[in-house]
Amino acid sequence: MDDNQFFKQATLLICSSLDIATALHRCMRFIAGHLPVDWMTLNIFEPDAGGLRYIAAADADHGYKMDKIIKLPEDIIQMMKDGRRLQDHIIINRPYTSPLDRIIATEFNRTESSMLVQRMLIEKERLGVINLFADGFDRYTPEHARRLGLLREPFAIAMANALKHDELLELKELLISDNRYLNSELLSQSGPEVIGADTGLQGVMRQVKQITHLTNTVLLMGETGTGKEVLATAIHRLSPRSNAPFIKVNCGAIPESLIDSELFGHEKGAFTGAIKQKRGLFERANRGTIFLDEIGELPPWAQVRLLRVLQTQEIERVGGSPSIKLDIRVIIATHRNLESMVAEGSFREDLWFRINSFPIKIPPLKDRKADIPLLVHYFLSKKSTAFGIHPTPAVTRESLDRLSRYPWPGNVRELENVVERALIQHRHGPLSFDVSIPVPELSASAPSPVGSRQIQPLDHVIRGHIETALNACNGKVHGAGGAAESLQINPSTLRNRMRKLGIPFGLKKI
């Protein structure tokens, strides 16, 4: 076959598919009839990644995509950057004679092979390299190199198109992922109204309005279930960033091994399983707000990373990428006493000073009893719509008074659960909360003298208190929002005490 026929047929095969692995395999089968070749690869020189990235390969049976980086010594990387190895083609009949070729041949277990390397350029820009491997030594001649050189431009064009195609597919997947994520965030956000803004939360909302137009870090403190997420949402929606992303992160729910990747993202090939680049939650929140709930659950090394982000407004993806500048507002929340954690050494003092510039303390529900009727009516309307109950059931004044006398250890979250439970049990007439509140109502009158009160056994009191916490947490013992967290004891200690008192949990409860 003359050169023109060889060029024409090979070019048609090279450009036959946007999938670079498919095109490479078709071309490999054709070239094997004219040149010695048992394996064929495409690679790109990436000095920032420290070596060569192999993106596709083909043998006689099939083609396949790769994502393999061969790390090279610094002197070889510098040699390639300086152009000291920059040739249109290189014949390597004995790879052990050159450090670079020995590394490549060893990496692919082809130390007893010959190699023919063809450089590819587009508009004088170095694009990549095509490698032919043939078993045995001294397999390639200058004539082989000349004939392969006929295909340099078709290979370069096909490779450039395939890489752009793959990049567009990745960007499309990223856009779909971002839209899906942000839509789910919008659906899960609380309504714009802060219940109690003009009553029990009046002082809190005054502080919120002082900082909504700023970009400073905000610390929200309060017991579990007081509505820290609702306040964070209000700060975002009242700010100039209201049309930008609002990303919510529960720091206690991320496994420690995934914190870096989830918060800051990773580069392709950064670790086993990192098959493509991933943007972290901080990067997704760029130009918007990120809400870090339960900041006290972060391990010390993650606290260091967070401190750097707060100081520099920059992140680095896992894998050694250059710093990425962000425009982001950070809202932090915790139910724990961070100052005590600093004294114990479990929370960094410098991070505490950094986030404590504008703390907002959210009072528990027991300290804002005027909000209870408002919250009851709000949850009734919301839950009735969700359950398809029409019209919304009424609530008697006596029931509201009884709810107002209850201490609500689970705060607003417990109140929401009580309303939901009453709606589920509702059949007709006004709602009754007689069976929804787990302990007897507290007397509104002044306490009687100690001598005239009936003293309850200690185990009975402890049992009632544990059952109250379990009901407020929907039976959850361990983890964020669990009874152990509310009671501030170790989950194992709580389970042991429950066994002793005969309180069922887990499968036993079923």
Secondary structure, DSSP 8 states (H G I E B T S, - for coil): --HHHHHHHHHHHHTS-SSHHHHHHHHHHHHTTTS--SEEEEEEEEGGGTEEEEEEEE-SS-EEEEEEEEE--HHHHHHHHHTTT--SEEEES-GGGSHHHHHHHHHTT-TTEEEEEEEEEETTEEEEEEEEEEESSS---HHHHHHHHTTHHHHHHHHHHHHHHHHHHHHHHHHHHHHHHHHHHHHHS--S--TTTTTTTHHHHHHHHHHTTS---EEEE--TTS-HHHHHHHHHHTSTTTTS-EEEEEGGGS-GGGHHHHHH-B-TTSSTT--S-B--HHHHTTTSEEEEE-GGGS-HHHHHHHHHHHHHSEE--BTT---EE---EEEEEESS-HHHHHHHTSS-HHHHHHHTTSEEE---GGG-TTHHHHHHHHHHHHHHHHHT-SS---B-HHHHHHHHHS--TTHHHHHHHHHHHHHHH--SSSB--TTTSSS----SS----GGGS----HHHHHHHHHHHHHHHTTT--SSTTSHHHHHTS-HHHHHHHHHHHT---GGGT-
